[in-house]
Amino acid sequence: MPEAGADARVPGLEERLLRQLEWTVMRRLDGLLQGDYRTLLRGAGIDLADLREYQFHDDVRHIDWNVTARLQTPHVRQFTEDREMTAWFLLDLSGSVDFGSADVTKLAVSSGFVAVMARVLTRHGNRVGAMLYGTRVDTVLPPRLSRQHVLNLMRLMRQRPQAEARSGGTSLADLLHTAAGTLKRRSLVLVVSDFISQPGWEGALSRLAQRHEVVAVRLFDPLEMELPELGLVTVEDAETGEQLFIDTSDPAFRQRYAAEAEAREAALREALAHAGADTLELSTDDDLLEALLRFAALRRQRGRLKVGGRFPAHLRTELPQAAGGLS
């Protein structure tokens, strides 16, 4: 993925990049994520398929009150999924996504993922919209289904004003609250972020997942998990500008850093799981195609094993491990 820098405004760059992704990635994903009859990413079907007991996170609008009254237990209607859907990308473009320890930044990974997923969806008649967050939700792209619409979205991501990178920190809750108030129809919602944010977004994500199908696409860089031994270095917060002088040659400091990173990882994964969102983890050193293929395999596996709206207890912890980083 080219970096989002001085070349971001070169005419035709988005077209060349999208064409490259279509040849290298999308051909492999097309039949996996969007089949001709039953889609892996579910829409809002209207054909009644079954009834089952109400489970936490179910949409209360689907409760069948007649059956509930007769059986004295809440039951919900299940519908045959529709091939058409509306997908929304909630894009965190705050300063922290500019980070990358090697040649690829988290922003470049985000751009590649959004381009591939948006094009796969629009090629099959699904509409795609987006909300872009810098220091606030500054751009809302209404859902459309054309290829040019995908190119416009790529251009907006790559031409994000660099001045927006300085702020008091990311408030992911603002983006999620805006989405909850804007999205009226049940949709597929992909939250693409590194989830480096002020606290308080967990409840907003949970409420969003109660009405929509939510996938949390978590961006990260390996350097955020473990510091290399580089001696005395100055590090700077990309969003607040705060600087710290640290000694990376100190083993005790590196151990404390790794322990803090591990605790943060565990808390983040627990929060995402509690919110009822599927999670796709994308690293800056990961292969985009392989990550998306793992994601497709996980969703198919979940579709086969899901029983009564929940996974069997012995599978709830095994599936994320078997999916190779997906939960």
N, C-alpha and C positions, 0 to 999 in steps of 0.2 A: 504494500500500500504506500503510495507517495505521501510524504508528510504534508500537513496543513501549514504551509508557510508562504514564502514569496511566490511560489508557483501556483497558488490556489486560484488566481484570477486569470490563468492562461486560458484563452478561448478553446473550447472543445475538450478540456481536460476531463470533465465529468463524463462526457460521451465516451472517451477512450477508456477511462477507468471502468465504466459500466460494461462496455463491450468485452473488456478483458475478463471481468467477473462472470459475464454470461457464458464465456467459453470455458473457464477453468473451474467454476463452482456450481453455477445454477443448473447446468445440464444434469449433474449428479443428484441435485436436490429436488428437481421438478416432480418426479414421480413419487418421491417419498413424503414430501410435505403436502402436496396437493394432488390427490388422485382424481380420476374422472367421475367417480361415483360417490365415494365416501372420503371426506377430507380428514387429515390428521389434526388440523386446527379447526375446531368446531365452530359453526355458525349458530344462528338462532333459528332452528327448525320449527315447523308448526305441526308436524305429524306426530301424534301421540304414539309412543313406543312401549311404555311400561309405567308402572307405579312402584314406588319403594318408600321406605320410612324416611322421614326428614332427618337430615344430618346437618351438623354445624357447617356454616358457610353456604348452605343451599339458599337459593332465591325464594323468599317467602311468597312471591307472586305465583310460584308454581305449585303452591299447596292446593291439593284437591280437598275441598272442605266437606264434600259429601262422603268421601271415603274416610276422612278423618273423623267425622261424627259417627259413622257406622262402626269403625274399629276402635275408637277412643284412643288412637295414636296418630300423630301427624304424619301424613303421607304427601309426597310430592309427585308431580307428573314428570316423566322423562320423555323427551322428544327426539325424533330422528334428526340428526344434525343436517344442516343445510350446507350446500356447497358454497353459497355466497355469504360473505361476512364483511364487516368493516373492521379494519385493524388500525390501531393508533400506536404511534411511537412517541413515548415520553422521553425526551432526550436531554440528559444532563450534559451541558456544554460549559460547565464552570471551569475555572482555571486549573483545577487538579487533574482534569483529563488530558491536559497538554503534556503530562509527564510520561517519559519513556526512558528506560535505562539503556536501551540499545538503539537500533535504527527506527523502531516503530513506537509511536505513542499510543496511549489509550484512545485518543481521539481518532487516530487512523484506523484502529481496530473497530471502533464504533461506526465509522463511516462505511467500512467494508461490510459489516454485518447488516446495517440498515439498508444499504444498496441491494444486497442479495435478497434479503427477506422481502423488501418492498417490491422488487421486480418479480419474484416468485409468486407473490400474492396477486399483483395486478395482472399478470399474464393469464390468470384464470378468472378474471372478471370480478375480483374483490377490490374494494376501495381502501385506500391507505391515506391516513392523515397523520399529522405530527404536531407536537408541542415542543418548542425549543426553549430551554432554560439556560440563561447566562448568569445574571444576578437576580433575575426574575423571569417569569414567563413572558418573553418579549415577542414571540412569533407563534401564531397558530395557523397551520396549513390545513385547510378543510380537506376532507377525504375525496380523492379522485382515483381513477384507475388507469391513466395513460402512462406511457413510458416517459413522456416529457415531464409529467408530474414527479416521477422518481428523480429525474435529472435536476429538477428545481430543488427538491429536498436535499440532494447531495451538494448542490451549490450553496444553499443556505448554511449547511453544516460546515463546509470548508471556508466560507467567507465570514464566519463569526467574528465580530469586532474584537480585536485583541484587548481593547480597553476594558472589556467586560471581565477580564481575568482578575482584576483587582476588586475585591469586595470584602465584606465582613464575614465571609464564609457561606457555604452552600446551605440552603434551606430546602431540602428535598420535599418536605411537607407542603410547601407552597405549590410546587408542581403537581403533587398528587391531589391536593384540595381543588386546584383549578380543573384538573381532569375530571374529578368526581362531579363537579358542578356543570361541566360542559358536555360530557358524554351521556346522552339520554338513552340511546339504544344499546343493548348488550353488545359488547365488542371484544375482540382480542386486543389486549393492552400489553405492549412490550415496554417495560421500564428499563432504559439503557443508561446505566450509571455506574460509577465506581463506589457509590453509597458512602462516600466520605462527606458527611453532612452533619449539620446541627441535629441534636436528638429531637425526637417527636414525630418522625415520619412513619414509624411502625404502625400506629393506629390508623393513619390515613391510608396506608397500603392495604391493611386488613379490610377496611370498609370498601375500598375500591374492588377488592377481590370477591366480596360478597355479591356484587352485581355483575362483574365482568370476569372473563378468563384472563388472568394476569400471569405474565412470564417476566421474571426479574432477570435481566441480562447484566451480570455483574462484571465490570472491567477491572483488571488489576495488572500490576507489574511485579515480577519476582523480587525486585529490589525493595518493594514495600513489605516483604515478609522477612527478609534477612539482610543485614548490612554486610557488605564486603569489608575487608581490612584495607583501608585507604589512608590511614593516619589521621592527621588533623584536617578537618574539612568544615566548611560553612554550608549549612543547609537553609533553605528558604521556603516558607509556606507560599505556594503559588497563588493563593487566594487572598491572604491577609498581608503578605509581604514581610511577616515576622521572620527574623533570622536567628539561628542558633549556631554556636561554635562547638563542635563535638569531636571527640577523640575515638575514631573507629578502630584504633589499634588496641583499645582496652577490651579484653575478652569479657569482663564482667558487664561492661556497657552493651556489647553486642548480644550477650545472653539475655539481659533485661529487655532489650529491644525485641528480640525474637519471642520472648515470653508474652510481651504486650501485644505483639502482632498476632500470636496464636490465640490469645484470649479475645481479641477483637474479631478474629475470624469466626470463632465459635459463637460469639454473641450475634454476629451478623447472620450466620446460617440459621441459628435458632429463631431469630426474628422473622426471617423470610419464610421459614417453614410454618411458623405459627400464624403468619398472615394468610396462608393458603395459596402461596404463589409458587409455581414451578420456577426453578433456578437454572440458568445457563451461565457458566463461568467462562469468561474469555480472557486469556492472558495475552500480553503483548508478544510473547514468544510461542504462542499456540498457532496451530494450523487451522484456519477458519473452516475449511471444508470438513476436516475430521471432527471438529467440535460440533458442527451442525449435524453431521451424520450421527454422532453419539446422541445428540438431542432428539433427532428423529427416532432413533432406536428406543430411547427411553420412553417417549410418548406412546409408541406402539406397544411397548411392554406394559405400560400402565393401563392402556386401553384394554389389554387382554386380561390383566390380573385384577382390575378394579372390581370389587365385590360390594354391592349394596351402597355405592357412593364412597366407600373407604377401602383402603388396602388391608388385606389380612395383617394382623399384628406382626407376624414373623417376617413380613416383607417390607415393612415401613422403613427399616434401617438398612436393609440389604440393597434395595434398588439404587440409591444414590452411589454407593460404592461400586456397584456393578456397571454404572453408567460412566465411570471414569471422570469424576469431577462434576457431574451434574446431579442436582438434587430436586 
